[in-house]
Amino acid sequence: MKNMKETRLSEYPVRLRTQNLLSISDPHDFILDAAQAVDSSRIFDPDVSPYCFDLATRSLLCVSTPDISGATFFYQAQRQLARSVIDVPFESLPEGPASQALIFSIGRCGSTLLVRALEAAGVRAVSEPDFYRQAACHKPLDISLRSAITGATRLLPYSVIKLHLECNNAPLLIAGAFDSPRIMFILRDPVDWAASLRRVSRNQLDPGWAVSLLKRGLLALDELTRNYAVRICYYEDFRELGTDHIADVLAWTGWPGTVSRETLLKVAAKDAQEGTIASRAAVRDVPDDPPFREAFRREWSRLRPAELIARLQLKFV
C-alpha cells in the first residue's frame, strides 16, 4: 500500500443517479460533474463510505452522504443520498482489519431483524454494503479482489457486516479477505422461507428458482464450514429476540454489553424492513399461496442436498 500522505484523490459531485435501487452497485450508477483534488485523508471522513469497485480502472469508489448509519439497506441509502464520489486506486487503499464479523444468510430469514437487535445493544452493525456482492458476482472469479475487499472494509466503521444473499456466490472470496473472520450463517425453515420470497415477488417466484437459490446458499455454508468455524443460526430460534439468544450473539460479536428484554420487545414490535419493498406493508395485499408452498415442498424434498444437510446436522432443512 502507498503512503496515504503522498496521494491526492479526485472527488466528483453527483449530478444524476440511477433510480434502480435493487441492481448490483456499479460505477455507472452516477453521472458526475468535474473533479476536484482532495487529500487522501478524505476517505476517513465520517461522511464517506465505500460504495463499489471500478474493476476496469482497479479502484474503489467511495461516496459522501449524510449520516446513513442504521439504513435498512446501506447500498440503497448510499445510492439515493450520495452527494459526491471519490475515486480511490486500489494501491492507495489502507490496510484492512485482520478480523471481521460477517453475517451470511439465505435471505428472508430475519437477518435484518438480528441487525436491529445488535444495534439496540450498542453494536455498530451495517446491512449490505454492496462491494462485497459486486465482487462475489463478478465473473470470472477474481481472487485478487481480496486485498481490495479488506481495504474497503477498513473504511466501514462497523464491527458487524450483514451481507447480501448473493454473496453466497463466492463466500470464500469474502471470508478469505480476512486472516481470522468470525462467520455467522442464518437459515430458516425452507417452505416458510420460500413462501416469504414468493410474497416479496408478488407471487411471481418460480419454485424451481427458489430451490436453486436455497441449494446455492447451503453450498456456500458447506464451503465456509470446511474452512472456518461457522456459527449457524436459525430464524425460528431468535425471531422472538429472547435475551439469552441475543446475549449469545452479542458474545459472538465480541461485544461486552447487554440489552434488556424491554428494549428487545420494542425492536421485535417494529418492522425491521419498514419503508422497503420487502416490508410488511408492501406485501400486505399479497395473498398466501398454498399451491406454491406444496410445489416447493415437493421439489425441495426431491432435490435437497441430503448428504450436506446430514454432515452439518442442520435443523428444519
ABEGO torsion letter per residue (X at the ends): XBBAAABBBBBBBBABBBABAABBBBAAABBBBBBBBBBAAAAABAABBBABBBAAAGBBBBBBBBBABGBABAAAAAAAABABBBBBBAAABBBBBABBBBBBBAEGAGAAAAAAAAAAAGBBBBBGBAAAAAAAABOBBBAAAAAAAAAAAAABBBABBBBBAAAAABAAAAAAABABBBBBBBBBBAAAAAAAAAAAAGGABBAAAAAAAAAAAAAAAAAAAAABBBBBBBAAAAAAGBAAAAAAAAAAAGBABBBBAAAAAAAAABBAABGBAABAAAAAABBBBAAAAAAAAAAAAAABBAAAAAAAGBBGX
